[in-house]
Amino acid sequence: MKAIQYRTYGDSDVIEQVEVPIPTIQNEKDVLIQVKAAGVNPIDIKIRMGFMKTARPVEMPFTPGGEASGVIVAIGDNVSAFSVGDEVIALTKTNGYAEYVLLNENFVLLKPKSLSFKEAASIGVNIGTAQSVLFTAGKLEKGQKVLIQGGAGAAGGAMVQLAKAAGAYVIATASGSGVELAKSLGADQVIDYKSQDVAHIVDNVDLVADTAGGEAQEKLFQVLKPGGKLLSIVIPPSQQLAEQYKVEARFVASDISSRTLQNGIDLMAAGKFRPIVSKTFKLEEAALAQDFLAAGGVNGKVILLVD
Ligand SMILES: NC(=O)c1ccc[n+]([C@@H]2O[C@H](COP(=O)([O-])OP(=O)(O)OC[C@H]3O[C@@H](n4cnc5c(N)ncnc54)[C@H](OP(=O)(O)O)[C@@H]3O)[C@@H](O)[C@H]2O)c1
């Protein structure tokens, strides 16, 4: 089968398409999935660049790809929830950039029928992350004010939709065409971060969800009410500023699981959540796809189509 590999760390020119054997069932709970689409996530790029050597060490050659969708083609003897032929979402963690992926059934969900394969490959990391930040860590409640930094991005767009559906007042930062996208996803207020200063416009926020990191994170302390929370999925926030502003501030690692996806899937069925696919590439264009994502200005998810 065709698979994408990094043979070493480096720029996107280390990305190769190789021929490797199709995985075979190893364990009684395994399912083998023929991949139709695979999500491209910033962590795939961070791993390739060697930025995750401590937090997320990998062995080379390495096949990236934390989420995919496809069709089950083989199952282990003790698989209870799935049959051959089922169309599924695969929460792969790695190995999604390939024609087939092997996975324990616990990391597989039936694909909602209303979703195409490319849409189904776009929601796992985004919804799981949004749910982890807003509700598991953020304890967001109806009527509270939430600011989503990067509200037209892949994770941020899911946060805007989940927060809105929960009855929060949703403020998003975005730029370019992302401003209209964030509005269309339900943000009550959108701040163009390239031309406006969020710290001068927004205050009294209960929860800030930071999906952008960088120096821009420091300003986010200023919009919080005392006792509020700043949760970042990118970099740990300053504890000195947290003390100064009397807020809780920390990094959140997302839980990408069928449990954290359920709320988003229910909202999709109710017409209150839509997957946003920004652009699709072919599997063999994985390097182009990662460069497109790394360049910024991407609204929604980048997807590799596999066939
Ligand atoms: N901790 C976890 O478990 C976890 C889970 C998922 C993702 N992540 C991380 O979260 C980050 C976002 O992931 P993603 O998939 O959502 O990426 P993405 O689609 O590229 O979204 C990033 C967003 O940040 C915006 N942004 C960039 N600079 C900004 C600034 N100065 N102010 C406000 N917004 C700014 C971008 O807007 P423009 O394009 O308009 O500049 C973009 O919409 C990545 O670093 C990823 O690795 C972590």
The ligand as an ORCA input file, in Angstrom:
! r2SCAN-3c Opt
* xyz 0 1
  N      -3.195     20.715     22.965
  C      -3.834     19.933     22.113
  O      -4.256     18.837     22.475
  C      -4.065     20.398     20.707
  C      -5.090     19.839     19.942
  C      -5.309     20.354     18.653
  C      -4.509     21.400     18.179
  N      -3.500     21.856     18.963
  C      -2.661     22.988     18.504
  O      -3.515     24.115     18.393
  C      -3.053     24.971     17.366
  C      -4.199     25.270     16.399
  O      -4.540     24.091     15.681
  P      -5.549     24.185     14.450
  O      -5.613     22.851     13.845
  O      -6.796     24.882     14.857
  O      -4.690     25.166     13.476
  P      -5.214     26.238     12.421
  O      -6.386     25.710     11.680
  O      -4.009     26.664     11.660
  O      -5.736     27.451     13.328
  C      -4.916     28.401     13.960
  C      -5.668     29.707     13.982
  O      -4.935     30.673     14.743
  C      -5.136     31.940     14.131
  N      -4.098     32.859     14.541
  C      -2.778     32.851     14.194
  N      -2.145     33.889     14.784
  C      -3.079     34.556     15.503
  C      -3.041     35.710     16.333
  N      -1.912     36.403     16.541
  N      -4.191     36.119     16.921
  C      -5.342     35.436     16.715
  N      -5.436     34.332     15.937
  C      -4.318     33.909     15.338
  C      -5.126     31.647     12.653
  O      -5.800     32.666     11.970
  P      -5.227     33.219     10.559
  O      -5.076     32.009      9.698
  O      -6.281     34.171     10.127
  O      -3.922     33.866     10.891
  C      -5.870     30.299     12.595
  O      -7.247     30.502     12.403
  C      -1.854     24.265     16.744
  O      -0.681     24.782     17.352
  C      -2.050     22.812     17.128
  O      -0.851     22.071     17.162
  C      -3.259     21.390     20.195
*
